[in-house]
Amino acid sequence: MAEHNDLGREGEIIAVNYLRENGYSITEKNWRYHELELDIIAKKDDMLIVFEVKTRRNNYFMEPEASVTKAKQKQILKGANAYISYKNLNMEVRFDIISIILNEGEYEINHIEDAFSAVS
């Protein structure tokens, strides 16, 4: 598997551990619907939160969260709508980004709550 896939998987493990430590209940990891994928879906305080996880070795060119473009946000929104419909849920939804700089076993995590909305 490509190194960037390994880095992404390692970042998602860090993100899941961080979220659990902060009171989130993980309901799905890497949930797929056709070509769409949602990295992490969790619940907290009667809210469904969809997380996009971005992991990089450094931030020389841009912060990891900057790679969540409008086009990527639209894909996440489509995936979230599919998930909500599939699970027949009726609850408030929030979209967060977990940005991780991971280098030589040490990491820096940035949790951006309400990073974008369904009307972005």
N, C-alpha and C positions, 0 to 999 in steps of 0.2 A: 504494500500500500504506500502511496505517496507520503512524503514527510509532512506536507500541509494537512493531510487527513489525520495523521497521528497527532499533530499539534492541535487540531480542532477537537479531536476526541478528548485529549488531555484537558483542554480548556473547558469542555462541557462537564467533565468530572469535577473540576475545581468549582465550576458554577453551581452544580447540584449540591455539593457539600456546603458551599457558602449559603445557598438558599435554605437548606435544611437547618443550618445553624441559626438562621435569622427568622425561623418560624413559618417558612413556606412548606406546604404539603405538595410534593411532586406527584402529578397525576400521569404525565406522559413525558417520554424522552424520545426525540427524533420521530415524532408522529408524522406519518406520510399519508398523503391523499393524492393519487396520481403523481404528477410531477412536483407537487408542493410538499415541503417539509417544514415542520415547526420544531425548533431545537428543544425547548423545554416548555411544558405547560404546567402551571402550578395553581394552587388556591391559597388564599390568605384573606381573612376577614370578609368572608362571603363574596370574594371577588375572584374572577378567573384572570390569571396573568399569563400572557404569552411572552416568552423570553427569546430574543435573538442573541446568540453568544458569538462574539467575535474575538479571536485570539491571534496575537501576533508575537513575534520574537522581540520586536522593538517598535518604536513609534517615530522613526526617523522621517518617514514620508508623510504619515498621517496617523491620527489616533484610530484605533481599530473601529470605533463606533462610526467614524466618518464613512466607512464602506457600506453602511446601511442606507442605500440610496432610496429615492422615491420609488423606483421600480421594484427594489427589494421589499420596501414597505407594502406596496400593492400585493406582492406575492404572499407576504405574511398575513395581510388582511384577508385575502382569498382563502388561505389555509385555515385561519381562525374561523371564518364563516362556515367552512366545510366541517370543522370540528364541532362547532356549536350545533349545527344542524344534525350531524351524525349522532351526537350524544344527547340531542334534544334538551339543551340547556337553556335556562332563562336567568342569566345573571350578568352583572356588570363585568366588562372586560377592560383590561389595561394592557398596554404594550410597552415592555421594558427592554432595555439593551444591557447586557453584561459584557463589558469590555475588559479583556485580560491581556496584559503584557507578561509573557512567560519566557524567562531566560535563565538557563542553567539551574533549573529547579526552584528558582524564586519567582514569585509573581506579584503583580500589582493588579488589583481588581477595581473596576469602576462600575457601580450599579446605577444606571440611569433610569429612574422611574418615570413612567408616562412619557416615554421618549418620542412617541408619535401617536396620532389618534386615527380613528376610522375616517375622519374627514380631512386627513393630511393631503 
